């Protein structure tokens, strides 16, 4: 996969596992293991399957009163460094928990992030990082 950045360079990534956690109809957190793509330790991005990105987008927009907006291509998120998970700032679930920390973009325990919902795999990037300034594009 290529990312559209100023130099049009390809980014390498590694296969890893993550927990996608939602709340079931009884209000109980329910994890689902999934495969992700993650950059090198100094990079601040991961790729997730579109079904998980779409689920995050639809659930967050419904819970925050925005309604389901399928054409929404990016959604503000937060990465929590101590618990290593992405979630929306206004709602704790759904969340995506990963096994490694990402480079801090602030001095606090959280870094602002963006969910990009386009093309083959959806991306979660930390704002302020080189990866956070680019948009995923089709492999070229």
C-alpha positions in Angstrom: 0.0 0.0 0.0 1.2 3.5 -0.8 0.6 6.6 1.2 0.3 10.0 -0.5 2.9 12.0 1.2 5.2 14.8 -0.1 7.8 12.4 -1.5 5.3 9.7 -2.6 7.3 7.0 -0.8 6.0 3.6 0.2 5.6 2.8 3.9 6.6 -0.6 5.2 4.4 -2.3 7.8 4.2 -5.5 9.8 1.4 -7.9 10.5 0.2 -7.8 14.1 -2.9 -8.6 16.2 -5.2 -6.2 17.9 -8.4 -6.3 20.0 -11.5 -4.6 18.6 -13.7 -4.0 21.6 -17.4 -3.0 21.4 -20.3 -3.1 23.8 -22.8 -5.8 23.4 -26.6 -5.5 23.8 -26.2 -6.2 27.6 -23.7 -3.4 28.0 -20.7 -5.7 28.4 -17.4 -5.0 26.6 -16.9 -7.7 23.9 -13.5 -8.1 22.3 -12.8 -9.5 18.9 -9.3 -10.3 17.8 -8.2 -9.0 14.4 -5.2 -8.7 12.2 -3.7 -5.2 11.6 -0.8 -3.7 9.8 1.6 -1.6 11.9 4.6 0.5 11.0 8.1 0.4 12.5 8.4 1.4 16.2 9.3 5.0 15.3 6.2 5.3 13.0 2.7 6.4 14.2 0.2 4.5 12.0 -1.7 1.3 11.8 -4.0 -0.2 9.1 -7.2 -2.0 10.0 -9.8 -3.9 7.9 -12.5 -1.7 6.5 -15.2 -3.5 8.4 -13.7 -2.3 11.7 -13.1 1.2 10.4 -16.7 1.3 9.1 -18.0 0.0 12.5 -16.0 2.7 14.4 -17.3 5.4 12.1 -21.0 4.3 12.2 -21.0 3.7 16.0 -19.3 6.9 16.9 -21.5 9.0 14.5 -24.6 7.5 16.0 -23.5 7.8 19.6 -22.5 11.5 19.1 -25.6 12.4 17.3 -24.1 13.0 13.9 -26.1 10.2 12.4 -24.6 7.5 10.1 -22.5 9.4 7.6 -21.0 6.8 5.1 -19.3 9.5 3.1 -17.3 10.7 6.1 -13.6 10.0 5.1 -11.9 10.9 8.3 -12.9 10.9 12.0 -11.1 12.5 14.9 -9.8 9.9 17.4 -7.5 9.7 20.4 -4.7 7.3 21.1 -4.2 6.4 24.8 -0.6 5.5 25.4 -0.9 3.8 28.8 -3.6 1.4 27.7 -2.5 1.4 24.0 -5.9 1.9 22.5 -7.6 4.2 20.0 -11.1 5.5 20.7 -13.2 8.6 19.9 -12.8 11.4 22.4 -16.5 11.6 23.2 -17.3 7.9 23.6 -15.1 5.1 25.1 -16.3 2.3 22.8 -15.7 1.0 20.2 -12.0 0.9 20.7 -9.0 -0.7 19.1 -6.3 -2.0 21.5 -2.8 -2.8 20.1 0.1 -4.5 21.7 2.7 -1.7 21.4 2.9 1.9 22.1 3.1 4.5 19.4 5.5 7.5 19.4 4.0 10.2 21.7 3.0 13.4 19.9 2.3 15.3 23.2 3.7 15.2 26.7 0.3 13.8 28.0 -0.9 10.2 28.1 -3.0 10.8 24.9 -2.2 11.8 21.4 -4.8 13.2 18.9 -5.3 10.8 16.1 -7.4 10.4 12.9 -9.3 7.4 11.4 -9.0 7.6 7.6 -11.9 5.5 6.0 -10.9 5.0 2.4 -9.8 2.3 0.0 -8.6 -1.2 0.7 -7.5 -0.8 4.4 -8.5 2.0 6.8 -5.7 3.9 8.6 -5.3 5.2 12.1 -2.6 7.9 12.3 -1.3 10.1 15.1 -1.8 13.8 14.4 1.4 15.7 14.3 3.5 12.8 13.1 4.7 12.5 9.5 2.1 9.7 9.0 -0.7 11.9 10.4 -0.2 14.5 7.6 -0.8 12.0 4.7 -3.8 10.3 3.4 -3.9 6.6 2.4 -4.3 6.1 -1.3 -4.7 3.2 -3.7 -1.6 1.1 -4.1 0.1 2.4 -7.2 
